[in-house]
Amino acid sequence: MVKEIKLNDTVIPVEKYEKTTVDGLHNIIIDFKVTSENYHDIAVLLYEGTFNVSVPEKNLSFKGSIQQYWTSVTNLYENGQIGDYHVSLLEVKN
């Protein structure tokens, strides 16, 4: 079970990890928690849209873009809240 991935230089602990291929390109789907304390940093990171993706436990690295992204409706501006994030990242062709 993969426990973390890196998007650019940010380590993200994951709760669920799935890897597939789409037209020969890497596609990973991750679920992870975001707390009110780290919400701003994660939101700014995800707005970049395209990342250097690294899955150290699988010796996998590629440049990927968000294909699908959703969050729970938890208001992460309130202290002590935790939101569920679901992100699908597809490898970008060179």
C-alpha positions as semicolon CSV with decimal commas, in nm:
position;residue;x (nm);y (nm);z (nm)
1;M;0,000;0,000;0,000
2;V;0,134;0,339;-0,099
3;K;0,145;0,571;0,202
4;E;0,254;0,897;0,036
5;I;0,316;1,074;-0,292
6;K;0,497;1,394;-0,376
7;L;0,349;1,671;-0,588
8;N;0,638;1,900;-0,674
9;D;0,812;1,921;-0,336
10;T;0,504;1,862;-0,120
11;V;0,463;1,523;0,048
12;I;0,100;1,413;0,069
13;P;0,004;1,120;0,292
14;V;-0,257;0,914;0,104
15;E;-0,538;0,693;0,229
16;K;-0,615;0,532;-0,106
17;Y;-0,392;0,488;-0,410
18;E;-0,474;0,335;-0,747
19;K;-0,256;0,323;-1,059
20;T;-0,379;0,255;-1,409
21;T;-0,267;0,340;-1,760
22;V;-0,460;0,545;-2,011
23;D;-0,337;0,521;-2,370
24;G;0,001;0,408;-2,234
25;L;0,027;0,699;-1,988
26;H;0,047;0,670;-1,610
27;N;-0,271;0,761;-1,426
28;I;-0,290;0,766;-1,048
29;I;-0,595;0,825;-0,834
30;I;-0,549;0,926;-0,473
31;D;-0,768;1,001;-0,174
32;F;-0,629;1,199;0,116
33;K;-0,731;1,413;0,412
34;V;-0,679;1,788;0,434
35;T;-0,701;1,968;0,767
36;S;-0,800;2,327;0,824
37;E;-0,437;2,388;0,923
38;N;-0,292;2,278;0,586
39;Y;-0,589;2,369;0,364
40;H;-0,439;2,690;0,224
41;D;-0,109;2,525;0,124
42;I;-0,285;2,230;-0,044
43;A;-0,533;2,458;-0,225
44;V;-0,252;2,676;-0,363
45;L;-0,059;2,366;-0,471
46;L;-0,356;2,206;-0,649
47;Y;-0,436;2,528;-0,836
48;E;-0,105;2,480;-1,020
49;G;-0,276;2,196;-1,209
50;T;0,041;2,027;-1,342
51;F;0,306;1,871;-1,118
52;N;0,619;1,665;-1,093
53;V;0,458;1,352;-0,949
54;S;0,663;1,106;-0,748
55;V;0,556;0,781;-0,583
56;P;0,874;0,681;-0,398
57;E;0,738;0,344;-0,280
58;K;0,675;0,242;-0,642
59;N;0,987;0,407;-0,788
60;L;0,753;0,605;-1,016
61;S;0,800;0,962;-1,138
62;F;0,627;1,157;-1,413
63;K;0,487;1,499;-1,501
64;G;0,112;1,486;-1,450
65;S;-0,196;1,706;-1,466
66;I;-0,518;1,693;-1,267
67;Q;-0,791;1,516;-1,463
68;Q;-1,049;1,491;-1,188
69;Y;-1,067;1,656;-0,848
70;W;-1,330;1,679;-0,577
71;T;-1,353;1,753;-0,209
72;S;-1,605;1,698;0,065
73;V;-1,817;1,995;0,165
74;T;-1,640;2,044;0,497
75;N;-1,569;2,413;0,566
76;L;-1,192;2,404;0,606
77;Y;-1,178;2,767;0,714
78;E;-1,308;2,656;1,055
79;N;-1,038;2,532;1,293
80;G;-1,028;2,160;1,358
81;Q;-1,205;2,056;1,037
82;I;-1,089;1,775;0,807
83;G;-1,187;1,740;0,441
84;D;-1,170;1,444;0,205
85;Y;-0,990;1,505;-0,125
86;H;-0,999;1,286;-0,436
87;V;-0,755;1,362;-0,719
88;S;-0,681;1,186;-1,047
89;L;-0,347;1,270;-1,211
90;L;-0,267;1,175;-1,571
91;E;0,083;1,176;-1,717
92;V;0,147;1,461;-1,961
93;K;0,289;1,360;-2,299
94;N;0,625;1,520;-2,375
